[in-house]
Every structure is written in structure tokens, then in C-alpha cells.
Amino acid sequence: MEPKWLEWAKQLQSIAQAGLTYSKDVYDLERFELIRNISVEMLSLHTDVSKTVIKDLFANETGYATPKVDVRSVVFKDNKILMVRENTDGDWSLPGGWGDIGLTPSEVAIKEVKEESGFDVKAIKLIGVLDMRCHPHPPSPYHIYKMFILCELIGGQAKEGIETSAVEFFAENELPPLSIARNTETQINLAFKHLHNPQESVYFD
């Protein structure tokens, strides 16, 4: 579970963002801007990130605050799972990324596999929707829902993408160092549950 200070900071940011969007009174707008500044101070105090960077991070968000969506693609071949090595941290993750405006979740899953691994896939079914706060990921300033979509390999060949430096399939008991910001070992285990039991229920929360 995420630390309480981070939960409070994100709640304050959410309140401030909604207030700055919908309020008309100049004094209320000042109060909501103050609330946003408090949330920025909290995040800056507990991290190595400057207040300017954090405020810029929040400033690109307008309207009613809602969770961001991260889509991860689960692809198997010969009982091994497809993973890509991330350039940002050198560790491994399921192909995936932020949901794109104008694309369905399955279209995002297909696109991310192609861009990050070179393979062509067909989306089969949703296997999980996870709230990032409820799993052992590093703290994030955003509230994130992670969607895991099982895909069938239909073509292509391994090829690194702009954001990836290697593409490989791994057995369940031979997982590489994981990019924990993107996926955890328990989430990979969940994916293998659906390989072993196609009737496995969709996991949520």
C-alpha cells in the first residue's frame, strides 16, 4: 500500500484540480491554488523532485481528476511469457504503456506489442484491472489503473523498439529482474494462471 502522505497529496491535488476547473469565484480559485501548492510541497518534501517539476506535472492535468490507465499485454509462446527490457531502468516488463485517446484497450495492447517487441498479436481477453496503489509498485504521483490483456501471437519477429533494448520469452520459474514500476512478480504469476487455466476469473483491485 502507498504511504499515507502520498495518498493525502494526491487527494489534495484532485480536489484542487476540480476546484480550479469548475469554480468561478476568484477567492475560491485562490484557495484551490493554495491547496494545489500544499500538495506540491508534500510531494517535494518526501521526494528528490523539485517543486517546479512537480507543479508542471500537475499543471498538464485539467478537468475532473480521474485515474490514468496503463495497458499491459500478456503474450505466451511455448509456455513462456513475452517481456521487453526497458531503456529507462534496464529491467523487464510486459509490453505496454498509457492508454491512447481514440484507441480501445485491445487496440492499445496490440499497438504496444508491435512497437516494443516487433510481434503481431490479437487481443483475446481481459485478465485483470489492478489499482496500482494496492500492489507493491514504487510510489507514483498519479492514481493508476493497470489493465492486463491476454493476447495471441499471430506473426512478426523479435525487434527492439524506441523504448526497449531487448525482447525475450521467459519461463515462469526463470523471470528476469522486473521493472517494478510497470509490473510485479505477482502480476506475472497472475498471467501464468490464465495460461494454465483459461477459465480463470478476471482479477480486479
C-alpha atoms as one frame of an Amber mdcrd trajectory, in Angstrom:
protein
   0.000   0.000   0.000   1.214   3.503  -0.766   2.313   5.763   2.129  -0.390
   7.896   3.723   1.327  11.187   2.838   1.195  10.256  -0.843  -2.482   9.346
  -0.629  -3.234  12.708   1.041  -1.150  14.654  -1.504  -2.989  13.045  -4.415
  -6.375  13.664  -2.801  -5.495  17.337  -2.277  -4.349  17.595  -5.894  -7.621
  16.026  -7.072  -9.700  18.481  -5.023  -7.627  21.424  -6.255  -7.837  20.367
  -9.902 -11.621  20.014  -9.806 -11.980  23.333  -7.989  -9.745  25.179 -10.436
 -11.783  23.719 -13.298 -15.309  24.379 -12.090 -15.107  27.329  -9.701 -15.905
  30.851 -10.907 -15.321  32.847  -7.723 -11.876  34.463  -7.693 -11.430  33.825
  -3.956 -12.299  30.145  -4.327  -9.814  29.884  -7.179  -7.122  31.312  -4.905
  -7.993  28.760  -2.216  -7.840  25.852  -4.663  -4.499  27.089  -5.970  -3.279
  27.125  -2.355  -4.469  23.537  -1.913  -2.584  22.531  -5.066   0.563  24.236
  -3.736   0.244  22.306  -0.458   0.082  19.018  -2.369   3.161  20.042  -4.368
   5.009  20.899  -1.130   4.136  17.482   0.330   5.401  15.617  -2.729   8.573
  17.701  -2.950   9.315  17.258   0.759   9.171  13.457   0.534  10.936  13.055
  -2.822  14.009  14.331  -4.627  11.864  16.118  -7.215  11.748  19.915  -7.249
   8.502  21.810  -6.642   8.741  23.302 -10.139   8.863  19.878 -11.787   6.013
  18.537  -9.660   3.839  21.577 -10.312   4.486  21.238 -14.062   3.499  17.579
 -13.762   0.161  18.550 -12.245  -0.355  21.608 -14.447  -0.900  19.466 -17.552
  -3.964  17.939 -15.896  -7.275  19.772 -16.304 -10.908  18.932 -15.641 -12.146
  16.452 -13.066  -9.252  14.306 -11.877  -9.575  10.624 -12.796  -7.148   7.673
 -12.699  -4.749   7.186 -15.587  -4.866   3.866 -17.447  -1.816   1.696 -18.131
  -2.348  -1.222 -20.551  -0.090  -4.298 -20.337  -0.084  -7.081 -22.949   0.275
 -10.727 -21.916   1.663 -12.904 -24.734   2.737 -16.548 -24.440   4.799 -18.811
 -26.676   5.764 -22.378 -25.740   4.591 -21.742 -22.152   6.875 -18.722 -21.846
   5.818 -15.084 -21.446   6.917 -12.216 -23.681   8.877  -9.452 -21.971  10.864
  -6.435 -23.111  13.823  -4.724 -21.455  13.048  -1.084 -20.688  15.609   1.546
 -21.664  14.671   3.712 -18.685  15.744   1.303 -15.926  17.285  -1.702 -17.720
  14.732  -4.086 -16.240  11.982  -6.164 -17.842   8.262  -5.649 -18.315   5.271
  -6.843 -20.255   4.861  -4.698 -23.390   2.577  -1.787 -22.605   2.053   1.864
 -21.823  -0.507   4.595 -21.276  -3.895   4.227 -22.904  -4.170   6.323 -26.066
  -7.003   8.707 -26.878  -9.027   7.269 -29.783  -7.919   3.659 -29.255  -9.721
   0.876 -27.408  -7.800  -1.038 -24.702  -7.333  -4.001 -27.067  -6.010  -1.704
 -29.798  -3.518  -0.222 -27.316  -2.403  -3.734 -26.307  -1.823  -4.714 -29.946
  -0.008  -1.457 -30.763   2.302  -1.651 -27.748   3.369  -5.235 -28.521   4.229
  -4.281 -32.100   6.104  -1.111 -31.140   8.052  -2.604 -28.235   8.700  -6.185
 -29.384   8.080  -6.435 -33.135   5.433  -9.143 -32.801   1.890  -9.108 -34.184
  -0.852 -10.183 -31.789  -4.610 -10.447 -31.447  -6.241  -9.371 -28.183  -8.166
 -12.284 -26.616  -9.493 -11.286 -23.203  -9.069  -9.071 -20.177  -7.408 -10.894
 -17.285  -7.108  -8.128 -14.720  -7.740  -4.499 -13.764  -5.485  -3.534 -10.859
  -5.281  -0.386  -8.779  -1.562   0.365  -8.616  -1.887   1.596  -5.000  -2.893
  -1.891  -3.863   0.254  -3.582  -5.169   3.978  -3.250  -4.363   4.868  -0.697
  -7.026   7.040   2.355  -6.276   5.048   5.455  -5.209   3.536   7.441  -8.085
   2.081  10.967  -8.131  -0.724   9.610 -10.318  -3.581   7.300  -9.415  -3.208
   4.489 -11.971  -5.379   1.576 -13.068  -3.407  -1.193 -14.791  -5.225  -3.316
 -17.391  -3.722  -6.706 -18.295  -4.921  -8.100 -21.638  -4.168 -11.621 -22.848
  -3.085 -11.643 -26.492  -2.463 -14.378 -29.061   0.783 -14.332 -31.031  -0.030
 -14.344 -34.771   3.135 -13.137 -36.521   6.082 -10.794 -36.666   9.556 -11.285
 -35.268  11.502 -10.021 -32.282  12.657  -6.438 -32.763  13.573  -3.804 -30.184
  11.601  -0.575 -30.155  12.437   3.032 -29.345  11.814   2.415 -25.633  13.168
  -1.158 -25.425  16.614  -2.738 -25.771  15.808  -6.487 -25.812  12.927  -8.894
 -26.465  12.683 -12.374 -24.943  10.276 -15.060 -23.711  10.717 -16.291 -20.126
   9.558 -19.380 -18.251   7.523 -18.896 -15.077  10.411 -20.005 -12.851  13.074
 -18.047 -14.754  11.816 -14.459 -14.640  14.367 -11.667 -15.201  14.754  -8.575
 -12.973  11.385  -6.840 -13.252  10.646  -3.165 -13.862   8.540  -2.857 -10.717
   7.022   0.463 -11.762   5.387  -1.429 -14.624   4.723  -4.955 -13.320   5.336
  -7.093 -10.268   6.098 -10.785  -9.842   2.593 -11.473  -8.508   1.120  -9.857
 -11.619   3.276 -12.060 -13.861   2.121 -15.055 -11.805  -1.466 -13.948 -12.412
  -0.783 -14.029 -16.142   0.539 -17.593 -15.896  -2.609 -18.614 -14.003  -4.588
 -17.751 -17.128  -2.169 -19.785 -19.242  -2.634 -22.837 -17.023  -6.370 -22.306
 -16.538  -8.188 -20.490 -19.371 -11.301 -20.331 -17.182  -9.523 -18.275 -14.503
 -11.654 -15.338 -13.396 -10.784 -11.722 -14.182  -8.875 -10.195 -11.260  -9.791
  -6.696 -10.114  -8.485  -4.253  -7.482
